[in-house]
Structure formats: C-alpha cells, structure tokens
C-alpha cells in the first residue's frame, strides 16, 4: 500500500533563515506530487506540482521553490524565510482517478 | 475552467442532528468530485469521491454525497452528527488534465453541539 511521509512535523525558524521541507512517497511509482500551504484560518493554496523528476510547475510567485530529485521525493525550499511563510504545509500525491492523498503536514512558524 | 463553491464557512449542528454541507461546482467536462475532512493539525483525509459511476456515493464515517448534474451540486450529508465529526470539510473538483490538480473550495468548519 502507498504511504506518504513529511518531515519535520514542526519547525520554528527565524526570519531570513533557509528552509527545506521533505516529502517522500512509498508504494507507487511516477506519481504526480503537490505542495500546498494553509495559512491560519484559511483554505488550501497550491504552491507547486510535479509530473516527473525535475519537472516543477509553480502556481503562485513567491519566496519558495520546489525540487524533485528522485521519483518519489519532493522538496520545498526557501533561501530566506519571511514572516508570511508561516503556515501548515501539506504534500500530496495522486492515485487513481485524480484522487489526491495527503501527508501529515509540517507546521512552520517564522519568528 | 473548473471551480468549487462551498456555501457557509461555518455550520453548527446538535449531536444527533442531520449534517448537510453544501458544494456547488463548475466544470466544462464530466467532473471528478471529492470530499475531504481535516482534523486539527492533520493532513486531509479522503471521505468519498464521485468518478461518474453511481450518483449516490457512500464514504467513510457514515457520510454520503449525491451528484446532481442538473443542479451542479455535490452536497455532503450524514443522518446523525457525532461529536467526533467536528472538523473542517473541503469539496474539490478534478482539473481533468495531465496535471491532475484538484480545485478546492474554501472549506466548511463543522461544529457539533452536545
């Protein structure tokens, strides 16, 4: 069966510091992968998606970037965090019939 | 282009009462439709999905949803609310392109009163 992992679970970072969040998927090959953000009290915002290794599509221009160095690994990065980058970050992969399955999320607080 | 509207950012019901969460969609192609639930500080969990088979879809935890093409609706219902149903619920429509993106509604927070 498929599983999806995210780490770290919680992160507190100072403004201006770098960021690296990791997402890995097990039990499937060549999935589409997605990064979402939820700001406090708000809905889901799609940040990036990837249909294959090295293929990244950005949905919203911002301070973040994404990479897919391996088939089942998706990384969200920033060189310098802003206060507005705080939020709950979710990774997801696509199963059959466009169904997305979500990871447990990473809570990021930028101070 | 596909879009989703969830009516009511907050819905409050008494324990044991009917739960009705509304979702209307817009799609230029036959849609795939989804309901997800999110508990605090957790990821989204798939409740149920419609992919052009039966119009009445049954999901986990006693929830079901009915696809009504004429009304472009996919409302979520549960006959009797339980305290554990308190969560945020998201409706989504599939993009039906190679990105397999989902377009999400803004979410409805369900409160269950004892």
Interface residues (C-beta under 8 A of the other chain):
Chain A: X32 X34 X43 X44 X46 X49 X51 X57 X88 X90 X92 X94 X97 X98 X99 X100 X101 X102 X103 X104 X105 X107
Chain B: X32 X34 X36 X41 X42 X43 X44 X45 X46 X49 X51 X90 X92 X94 X95 X96 X98 X99 X100 X101 X102 X104 X105 X106 X107
